[in-house]
């Protein structure tokens, strides 16, 4: 018969006693109030108001319907308030994708405790991989990612720099002369990423800087390269955050400028507007001073 908007002129006239005052309260013109009130009466089939010299008064039927209409008004107001509060609530699951080595560094830091203190209803789940997951397909909500980002479907903020250097195990260094440049390292054994990541910057750099490098071990992850380097099987280009943290590894040279990239926090344009992702972005940007050593070492 009618929707909620149809009741507003009726309630405003009942509350203010005239169509002029009702129009002012509703922010519309007087003729619109009169037309919509007349249409409501037509649909109901009975008059709701009567005009008197001093203004408008409700008919007996209007008086009967008034408390019911006021109840609808209260219910709608309660619904709107609930929606507003829900829009500001920060809770639920946030899936954060990042390279596997970052997980331990983040969980050992105070970051998650501080996030929990600020947003107790927000829970972070890590999606770990050395490959880029597709945020636009819902594989994760937010990414901590280094490297060039050309996907215009994603938005983000810079939170640090990704630095890489060349390392070897202490046993390897004791057995071989430690090279101080990539040119001097040409005759050494190398550890590299396997064929599953041909476009990774460390793979491309090694191919260009030392095309004749003798690769003795390939790995599907950066952590695998760390373990191989600690086993003294060869040289490896590694993030300084990982290499410098390993007492069994020696930094031979670097950071390598060609391997330096920006760390970003990324998400989709649609998710960026949701309370949980917006709040997580704000938190991470404010905690950049804590986050940078985790990313860079």
N, C-alpha and C positions, 0 to 999 in steps of 0.2 A: 504493500500500500504506500509506504513512504520510507525514507531513510532518515538517518540521524540529523542531517542538515535541515530537514523539513520541520523539525521540532524547535530549532533555535529561534525563529521569529516569534513563535508562540510563547516560549519561555521568556524571551526578552520583553515582550509586551506585558506579560503577567508580572514581571519583575519591576518594570519601569512605568507602566501605566499609560504609555503613549507610543505611537509608532515613530514619532520623531526621536524620542529618547532611545527607543529600541534600535533604531537605525544607527544612531551615534555609537551605541554600545557594540553593535555588530560590525561597524565599519563599512556599512553599505548605505544606499540612499533610501529615503522613506518609501518611495513608490515600490521598491523591491520588497521591503518588509510587507507592505500591504498586499502585493501580488502573491508572495509566497504564503502568507497567512490565509488568503482567500483560497489558494490552491489546496492547502492542507485541509481546510474545512470542506472543500468540494470532495476530496478523496475520502474523508471520514464520513461525510454525509450529514453533518450537524454543525451548527455554529459554535465557535469556541469563545468568541468575544462579542461584546456589544459596545457600540460607541455611545458615550454620554458627553454632555457639555464639558465635564471636567476631565475627560479622557476616555480610556478604554477600560471596561470591566469584563471579567470572565462570566460566561454563562454558567448555568448550573452544571452542564456537561463539561465545560471547560474546567470548572473547579474540581470535578470528579477526576478528570484526566491529569490535572496539574501534578499531584504527588507522584504519579507514575512516570510522567515526563521528567520530573526532577530526579527520579531514581535512575532513569536512563542517562541523564546528564552526569550524575555522580559515577556511574559505572564506566562511562566513556572517559571521564577525567582520570579515574583510577587506572584504566587500561593504558592511557597515554603516559601517565606517570611511571607505570611499570615498564613500558617500552623505553622511556628515557633513561631510567635507572639501569636497565639491562644493557643499553647501548654504552653506558659508562663502565660497566663491570668488566674487569679483566680476569677471566678465568678460562679454564679448559686446557686442552693439550696443544702445545706448540712444537712442531717437528722441525728441528734444526739440523741441517745437513752440513757436514764439514769433513775435512780429512781426518782419518782415524787418530793420528797422533795428537790432534788438538783436544780430544775428549779428556784424556787424563790430565792435560795441563789446565783445562778449564775447571774440571771437577776438583782439582787440588787447590785452585785459587778461591778467593772469597766471592767470586762473581755470583754463583748460583745461590749462595746464602743471602746475599744482598738482594737479589731478585726475589727470592722467596719472602723476605721481610717486607718488601714493597708491595708485592702482588702474591699473597698467599694462595690464591686460587689458580695460579698459572703453573702448569707443569711442563717441563722441557723434556722432550724425547730426542735423542741423537740418532741421526741417520748417517752412518759413516761410510765413506767410500772415497777413493782417489779419483773417481770419475765424477763428472758433473751430472747430477740428477736434474730432471726436468720439473722445475717449479710450476710451470704453466699446466702441467698434466697432473698436479696434485701429489707428486712423489715426495714433497716436503713443503713446509710453509716458508721457511727462511733459510738462506744459505750464508755461511761464512766462506768466502771464495776469493782466491787470489788469481791474478791474471787479467787479461783483457776481456771486457764484457761488452759485446756488441749487440746483445739481444735487447731490442727496444721495447719488449714486453715486460722487462724487469726494471725496477727502480732500486736505488741503494745509496749508501753513504760510505765514504772512505773511513776505515778505522785503523789503518796501519800500513806497513810495507812488508812485503815478503822478500827476505834476503836469503841467498843461497851461497854456499862456499863449497870447496872441495876438501874431503876428509879421507883419512885412512886409519886403520887400526894401529895401535902402538906397536904391535908385533910386526906388522908390515913395514912400518917406518924404520924399525930397528934392523930389519933384514935388507931393506932397499934404501937407496939415497932418496930422501924426501924431495920431490919436485916443488918448486916455488912458483910455477906458472903452468898453464895448460900446454905450452910448447914443450917445456921440460918433461911433462908427464906423458908425452906421446908414446913412449916405449913401455909404459906401465900397463898392468892389468886394470881393467875397469869393471865397475858394476853399473848396470843401467836398467831402466824400465823395459819391460818386455813389449812385444808387438801389439798388445792390447791398447797401448797409449802412444801411438806414433806421433801425435801432435803435441804431446807434453813438452813444455819449454825446455826441460833438462835433456830430453831426447834430441830435440832439434839443435840445441846448443852444442852438445857433444858431437853430433854428426857434422856440424859446421866447423867447430873449433879444433876437433881432433878426428878428422875423417878416417884415419888409419888406426884409431884406438883399438886395442885388443880387449874386446869385451869377453869376460870369462863367466859372468853371472848375470842373468836377467831376472827381474822380479816384477810381480804384478802390483806392487805397492811400495811407497816410500819407506814404510816401516820394514819391509823385507830388505830393502837396500841397506838400511841401518844395521840390521842383524848380520848381513853379509860383510859389511865393512868391519864390524866388530870381530868377525871371524878371521880378519886379516887376509882376505882373498883379493883385495884390490882397492882402487880409489873409487869414490862416489861423490857426486854432486848432491848435497843435502841441504834442507832448510837449516839456517843457523840456529833456529829455536830447538831443533833436534840434535844436530851435531855437537853444538857447544855444551849441551846438557849431558853428553855421554863421556864419562871419564876415560873410557877405553878408546876414544877416538881423538885424533889430532887434526886440527884445522891446518891444511897445507897452504892454501891461499884463498883469497876472497874476502868479502863478498864479491861475486862475479857480477859486474854491471849488467851484462846481457840477460841475467837470470832474475834481476830485480823486478818485482811487480807490485801492484797495489792490492792490499786486502780490502775487501768490501763486504758489507752486510747487504744482502739482496732479498727481494721478494717481488711478487707480482703487484701491479697497480691496484688490482681489486683487493688483495689481502692487506695491502699497506693501509687501507682505511678501516680495517677491523680493529676493535679495541685491544685484543691480545697482541696482534702484530705491531700496531702503532706503539703500544706501551713498551714492548720488547725493543723496538728500534730506539725509542727515546732513552731507555735504560742503557743500552749498549753504547750509544753515542756519549752519554754522560760518563760512562765507565771506560772511556778510551784509554786513560792513563793506566788503568789496571789491565786492559785487554792487550795493549801493544806489546808488553814483554812476553805475554803468552804467545803471540803471533810471531814475534821477531827473535825472542830469546834474550 
